[in-house]
Amino acid sequence: MTTRTETATRILQYIGDDFVPPSSNAYIDDVDPATGHAYAQVPDGDANDVDRAVAAAKKAFPAWSATPAAERSRLLMAIADAMEQEIDALARIESIDSGKPIALARAMDIPRAIANFRFFATAILHTKSELHATDTEALNYTLRRPLGVVAGISPWNLPLYLLTWKIAPALAAGNTVVAKPSEITPMSAFELARIAKAVGLPAGVLNIIHGRGPQIGPSLTGHPDVKAISFTGGTATGTSIAAIAAPKLKKLSLELGGKNPNVVFADADLDDAVKTGLRAAFRNQGQICLCGSRILVEQSAYDEFVERFVAGAVTLRQGDPLDTATEQGAIVSKQHFDKIMSYLSLAKEEGGTILCGGGAAPKINERCKDGWFIQPTVIVDLPMSCRTNQEEIFGPVVTIAPFKDEDEAVQLANDTPYGLSATLWTQSLNRAHRVADRIDAGTVWVNCWMFRDLRVPFGGMKASGVGREGGDDALHFFTEPKNVCVKT
């Protein structure tokens, strides 16, 4: 398959089995964040596009839901195989579209997107139903049936990775999908549509529509024929979606923001804690919901950790995202660049001491002279109650604070509205179990970060969302349980 993204001036909606212009015939610029210049145009979709996509999905549902699991599995595996063949092109697209280092897209984003299809393509072949013998009088068994048309809405930071995490289980379970990628990073979703069409996915089973979130989102989430919504993004947007969907009794899975603690005890392997802590803080320029943006270090190890962490942060290679040696790429948009910069000013006002970074990066190269780059930044001396420590910045900004004992570590770790993930560093197995149990987070990593097993549930607590993705939880979300009681 030939990828034409870099030379394309305009992408289209994918509705039914066709690539079509938006109903409005209006487009918005897609900007390369490394250069600050538009390189393509994206449909400025509206409610008419939503109606067309939902109608196509609704029409396709009866046949797709009746398609044998083995055939659904074959088609999902074909998509995964085609993505594997295009992995380098897809990585380049993600790098241009989002500003992330191409090496990161090649090593993480695209392989995990492929794995999403492969996992659920095979998982659907091994599902089971529960049966309960009710004394000697009846047999009760549970059937799980697809819901119908479902919506998958994904963010800009991990465009293909998170979009496929919604699409794959929904299609595997027999649903039809209307997917809405971020208008900031739409290109890999457009390429996914090309692949789905090329491998012969039936018309209307997958529809991918583009447009601005505030304009197209309410029409999609409130549509009467959309039975479930899976959304990943900011907490404020998730709250708005819930307000639209709840009165209509739609199923909701919301994976929202995070302000994740990285807790380092004095007995930790500091070499590993520093090395992995740098990745957890600054990977994808800190634009990952699972980033460890608040580091808490036991007092006796605090000075050494801070010294070594800052020394590592200043050596991270900032450069052109298309350079395979680059470790720190561009911020995704000018709007987000300005937001992060405002938090750096706020941190100073709140009394923080900036140990490294703290501003825009020097000129990268001629190609990137107008791009949006921020230096990896480390801040200390801030109270946990300040806005810098309470609000999700979503950038290459990390704060470090000391704690005196285990109880204070837990108290500080839990002292935010969020509860998405946490990381613990300790050589004590007993402490690891105790502290992991006490931290309010949907995922707790011990002596590691960002390990993923699709068999386990993933999601947040508190303001980090509701519902779970991964494994049976994902397949179950996209099905409706039906109990059948047979008298014996």
C-alpha positions in Angstrom: 0.0 0.0 0.0 1.4 3.4 -0.9 1.2 6.0 1.8 0.4 9.5 0.4 0.0 11.5 3.6 2.9 13.9 3.2 1.9 14.9 -0.3 -1.8 14.9 0.3 -3.4 18.4 0.7 -6.7 17.1 1.9 -8.0 14.0 3.7 -11.6 12.8 3.7 -14.3 11.3 5.9 -14.5 7.5 5.8 -18.2 6.6 5.8 -19.7 3.3 4.6 -17.0 2.1 2.2 -16.2 5.4 0.7 -13.9 8.4 1.2 -16.2 11.4 1.0 -15.8 15.2 1.7 -17.5 16.7 4.7 -21.1 17.8 4.3 -20.0 21.4 5.0 -17.2 21.1 2.4 -15.1 23.0 4.9 -11.6 22.0 6.1 -9.2 23.0 8.9 -5.4 23.0 8.8 -3.4 20.1 10.1 -0.2 21.6 11.4 3.2 19.9 11.8 4.2 21.0 15.3 7.9 20.7 14.6 7.7 23.4 11.9 4.6 25.3 13.0 3.2 25.1 9.4 0.2 23.4 7.9 0.9 20.4 5.7 -2.6 19.0 5.1 -6.3 19.8 5.6 -8.8 17.9 7.7 -12.6 17.8 7.2 -14.4 20.2 9.4 -17.2 17.7 10.2 -20.6 18.5 11.6 -23.8 16.8 12.7 -24.6 15.8 9.1 -21.4 13.7 8.9 -22.3 12.1 12.2 -25.7 11.2 10.9 -24.3 9.7 7.7 -21.7 7.7 9.6 -24.1 6.4 12.2 -26.6 5.4 9.5 -23.9 3.5 7.7 -22.9 1.7 10.9 -26.5 0.9 11.8 -27.1 -0.6 8.3 -24.0 -2.8 8.6 -24.7 -4.0 12.1 -27.1 -6.9 11.5 -24.7 -8.7 9.1 -21.6 -7.9 11.0 -23.0 -9.0 14.3 -24.0 -12.3 12.7 -20.6 -12.8 11.1 -18.9 -15.8 12.7 -16.2 -14.9 15.2 -13.6 -16.7 13.1 -14.3 -14.4 10.1 -14.2 -11.3 12.3 -10.9 -12.5 13.7 -9.5 -13.1 10.2 -10.3 -9.5 9.1 -8.9 -7.9 12.3 -5.7 -10.0 11.8 -5.5 -8.8 8.2 -5.7 -5.2 9.4 -2.8 -6.0 11.9 -0.8 -7.6 9.1 -1.2 -4.7 6.8 -0.2 -2.2 9.6 2.9 -4.3 10.2 3.9 -4.0 6.6 3.4 -0.2 6.8 5.0 0.3 10.2 7.7 2.7 9.1 5.3 4.8 7.1 2.8 4.9 10.0 5.6 5.9 12.4 6.6 8.7 10.2 3.0 9.9 9.9 2.6 9.9 13.7 5.9 11.8 14.1 4.9 14.5 11.6 1.4 14.8 12.9 2.1 14.9 16.6 5.7 16.1 16.9 6.8 12.9 18.8 10.2 11.4 18.1 9.9 9.0 15.2 11.9 6.4 17.1 9.3 6.4 19.8 6.4 6.1 17.3 8.3 3.2 15.7 9.1 1.4 19.0 5.9 2.0 20.9 2.9 3.6 19.3 2.6 1.6 16.1 3.6 -1.8 17.6 1.0 -1.4 20.4 -1.7 -0.4 17.9 -0.9 -3.6 15.9 -1.0 -5.6 19.1 -4.4 -4.2 19.9 -5.9 -5.8 16.8 -4.0 -9.0 17.2 -5.0 -9.5 20.8 -8.7 -8.9 20.4 -8.8 -10.8 17.1 -7.7 -13.9 18.9 -9.5 -13.2 22.2 -12.9 -13.3 20.5 -12.2 -16.9 19.6 -11.8 -17.9 23.3 -14.7 -16.2 25.0 -16.9 -18.1 27.4 -20.3 -17.9 28.9 -21.2 -18.5 32.6 -23.7 -21.3 33.6 -25.2 -21.7 37.0 -27.2 -24.8 38.0 -30.0 -23.4 40.2 -30.4 -26.3 42.6 -32.1 -29.0 40.5 -34.9 -26.7 39.1 -33.2 -24.7 36.4 -30.1 -23.8 34.4 -29.1 -20.1 34.2 -26.6 -19.1 31.6 -25.3 -15.8 30.3 -25.1 -14.7 26.7 -23.2 -11.7 25.6 -24.4 -9.9 22.6 -23.0 -6.9 20.7 -24.6 -3.6 21.5 -24.9 -2.1 18.0 -23.4 1.2 16.9 -20.7 2.4 19.3 -18.5 5.5 19.3 -14.8 5.6 19.9 -13.2 9.0 20.6 -9.5 9.2 21.0 -7.0 11.9 22.0 -4.0 13.5 20.2 -1.2 12.2 22.3 -1.2 8.5 21.2 -3.4 8.8 18.1 -3.4 5.3 16.6 -2.5 3.4 19.7 -5.5 4.6 21.7 -7.9 4.7 18.8 -7.2 1.0 18.0 -7.7 0.1 21.6 -11.3 1.1 21.2 -11.9 -0.1 17.7 -10.4 -3.5 18.0 -12.5 -4.9 20.9 -15.7 -3.2 19.6 -15.3 -4.8 16.2 -14.2 -8.2 17.6 -17.4 -8.3 19.8 -19.6 -7.7 16.7 -20.3 -4.0 17.0 -20.0 -1.5 14.3 -18.0 1.7 15.0 -18.0 5.4 14.4 -14.6 6.6 15.4 -13.6 10.2 16.0 -9.8 10.9 16.2 -8.5 14.2 17.4 -8.6 16.9 14.8 -5.0 17.8 15.9 -3.6 14.4 14.9 -5.9 12.8 12.3 -3.5 11.3 9.8 -2.8 7.8 11.2 -6.6 7.3 11.6 -7.0 8.2 7.9 -4.4 5.7 7.0 -6.2 3.1 9.2 -9.3 3.7 7.1 -7.3 3.1 3.9 -6.1 -0.2 5.4 -9.5 -1.3 6.6 -10.9 -0.7 3.1 -8.0 -2.5 1.4 -8.3 -5.7 3.4 -12.0 -5.9 2.7 -13.7 -4.9 6.0 -17.4 -4.8 5.0 -18.9 -1.4 4.3 -20.1 0.5 7.3 -18.5 -1.7 9.9 -15.8 1.0 10.6 -16.4 4.6 9.9 -13.9 7.3 10.8 -15.0 10.9 10.8 -13.0 14.1 11.4 -13.9 17.4 12.8 -13.4 19.7 15.8 -14.4 18.1 19.1 -16.8 20.8 20.3 -18.6 20.8 17.0 -18.9 17.1 16.2 -18.6 15.5 19.6 -22.0 16.3 21.1 -23.7 15.1 17.9 -21.9 11.8 18.1 -22.2 11.2 21.8 -25.8 12.2 21.9 -27.0 10.4 18.8 -29.9 8.2 19.6 -28.5 5.2 17.6 -25.1 5.2 19.4 -25.4 2.7 22.2 -22.0 3.1 23.9 -19.1 5.6 24.1 -15.5 4.9 24.8 -13.6 8.2 25.3 -10.0 9.0 26.2 -9.1 12.6 26.9 -9.3 15.4 29.4 -11.5 15.2 32.5 -13.5 18.3 31.6 -14.5 16.9 28.2 -15.2 13.5 29.8 -17.6 15.2 32.3 -19.4 16.9 29.4 -19.7 13.6 27.5 -21.1 12.0 30.7 -23.7 14.8 31.0 -24.9 14.1 27.5 -24.9 10.4 27.6 -26.2 9.7 31.1 -29.8 10.9 30.6 -29.9 8.6 27.5 -28.6 5.6 29.5 -25.7 5.0 27.2 -22.8 2.8 28.3 -19.7 4.9 29.1 -16.0 4.2 29.4 -14.0 7.3 30.3 -10.3 7.3 30.6 -9.4 10.8 31.7 -6.6 12.8 33.1 -3.8 11.9 35.5 -1.3 13.6 37.9 0.6 10.4 38.6 3.0 10.0 41.6 6.3 8.3 41.2 7.3 7.2 44.8 10.9 6.4 45.5 11.9 4.9 48.8 15.5 5.1 50.1 16.1 1.3 49.6 15.2 1.6 45.8 17.7 0.8 43.1 18.4 4.5 42.4 20.1 3.7 39.0 16.9 2.1 37.7 14.6 4.6 39.5 16.4 7.6 37.9 16.7 6.1 34.5 13.0 4.9 34.4 11.8 8.0 36.1 13.3 10.2 33.3 11.4 8.1 30.8 8.2 8.3 32.9 8.5 12.0 33.2 9.5 13.1 29.7 8.6 10.4 27.2 6.6 12.0 24.4 7.4 15.4 25.9 5.4 14.4 29.0 2.3 14.2 26.8 1.2 10.8 28.1 -1.6 10.4 30.6 0.5 7.8 32.5 3.6 10.1 32.9 5.0 10.3 36.4 4.8 14.0 36.7 5.1 14.2 40.5 8.1 12.5 42.0 8.2 11.8 45.7 11.5 10.7 47.3 12.2 9.5 50.8 14.2 12.3 52.6 17.4 10.3 53.1 17.7 9.7 49.3 16.2 13.0 48.2 19.4 15.1 47.5 21.2 12.3 45.6 18.1 11.5 43.5 17.5 15.1 42.6 21.1 15.6 41.6 21.2 12.5 39.4 17.7 13.1 37.9 18.6 16.7 36.9 21.9 15.5 35.4 19.9 13.0 33.3 17.3 15.5 32.3 19.7 18.0 30.8 21.3 15.3 28.6 18.1 14.3 26.9 18.5 14.9 23.2 16.0 17.5 22.0 15.8 17.6 18.2 13.9 17.3 15.0 11.2 14.6 15.5 12.2 13.0 12.2 15.8 12.4 13.4 16.0 8.8 14.8 18.3 10.0 17.5 15.9 12.5 19.0 14.6 11.8 22.5 12.5 15.0 23.0 10.3 16.2 20.1 7.8 19.0 19.7 4.8 20.0 21.7 1.7 19.1 19.8 0.2 22.5 19.1 0.7 26.2 19.7 -2.2 26.3 22.1 -0.8 23.5 24.2 2.7 25.1 24.0 1.2 28.3 25.5 -0.6 26.3 28.2 2.6 24.6 29.4 4.5 27.8 29.3 1.8 29.4 31.5 2.3 26.7 34.1 6.1 27.3 34.1 5.3 31.0 35.0 2.8 29.8 37.6 5.3 27.5 39.2 7.7 30.4 39.8 4.8 32.5 41.2 4.0 29.6 43.6 7.6 29.6 44.9 9.0 26.8 42.9 12.7 26.6 42.1 13.5 25.5 38.5 16.6 23.3 38.5 16.7 22.8 34.7 14.7 23.8 31.7 11.9 26.2 32.4 11.4 27.6 28.9 11.3 27.2 25.2 14.1 25.2 23.7 16.8 26.9 21.6 16.5 26.7 17.8 16.6 23.0 16.7 17.4 23.4 13.1 16.3 25.4 10.0 13.3 23.1 9.3 12.1 23.4 12.9 12.8 27.1 13.4 9.1 27.9 13.9 8.2 24.7 15.8 7.0 24.4 19.4 9.7 22.9 21.7 10.0 23.1 25.5 13.0 22.0 27.5 12.6 19.2 30.0 11.9 21.0 33.2 12.5 19.9 36.9 10.9 22.0 39.7 11.4 21.6 43.5 10.2 23.5 46.6 6.5 23.4 45.8 3.8 22.5 48.3 1.6 19.6 47.2 -1.5 21.9 47.5 -0.3 24.3 44.8 -1.9 24.3 41.3 1.3 23.1 39.7 1.1 19.9 41.7 -2.7 19.6 41.5 -3.5 20.2 37.8 -2.6 18.2 34.8 0.0 20.1 32.8 0.6 17.3 30.2 4.1 18.5 29.2 7.8 18.0 29.9 7.4 19.3 33.5 8.1 17.3 36.6 8.1 18.3 40.3 10.1 16.6 43.0 9.3 16.6 46.7 10.6 14.8 49.8 8.7 12.6 52.2 9.7 11.4 55.7 8.0 8.0 56.0 5.6 5.6 54.4 2.4 7.2 55.7 3.5 10.6 54.3 4.4 9.1 51.0 0.9 7.6 50.7 -0.7 10.9 51.8 1.2 13.0 49.3 0.6 10.4 46.5 -3.1 10.5 47.0 -3.3 14.3 47.5 -4.7 15.2 44.0 -8.1 14.8 42.4 -6.7 12.1 40.0 -6.1 8.4 40.3 -4.9 7.0 37.0 -1.5 5.4 37.8 1.4 5.3 40.2 4.9 3.9 40.3 6.7 2.6 43.4 10.4 2.0 43.9 11.5 -0.2 46.8 13.4 -3.4 47.4 11.0 -4.4 50.1 8.3 -6.8 48.8 6.1 -6.2 51.9 6.3 -2.4 51.5 5.5 -2.7 47.8 2.3 -4.6 48.6 1.3 -2.3 51.4 1.8 0.9 49.6 0.3 -0.3 46.3 -2.9 -1.2 48.1 -3.1 2.2 49.8 -2.5 4.4 46.7 -5.7 5.5 44.9 -4.8 4.6 41.3 -6.1 2.2 38.7 -2.6 0.9 37.9 0.3 0.7 40.2 3.7 -0.3 38.8 6.4 -1.6 41.1 10.0 -1.0 40.1 8.9 -0.4 36.5 6.8 1.8 34.3 4.5 1.5 31.3 4.5 -2.3 31.2 1.3 -3.4 29.5 -0.6 -6.7 29.5 -3.8 -6.5 27.5 -5.4 -9.2 29.7 -5.7 -7.0 32.7 -8.1 -4.1 33.2 -6.9 -0.6 32.6 -8.6 2.7 33.8 -8.6 5.3 36.5 -10.1 6.2 39.9 -11.5 9.5 41.1 -11.3 12.2 38.4 -9.3 9.9 36.2 -12.4 8.2 34.8 -14.8 5.3 35.0 -14.8 1.9 33.2 -11.9 -0.3 32.1 -10.2 -1.2 28.9 -8.2 -4.4 28.3 -8.9 -8.1 28.3 -12.4 -9.3 29.1 -13.3 -5.9 30.5 -13.0 -4.4 27.0 -14.9 -7.1 25.3 -17.6 -7.1 28.0 -18.0 -3.3 27.7 -19.0 -3.7 24.1 -21.5 -6.4 24.9 -24.9 -6.6 26.7 -25.2 -9.5 29.1 -28.4 -11.5 28.8 -29.4 -14.1 31.3 -31.3 -17.2 30.2 -33.1 -19.4 32.7 -34.2 -22.8 31.6 -36.3 -24.8 34.0 -35.2 -28.4 34.3 
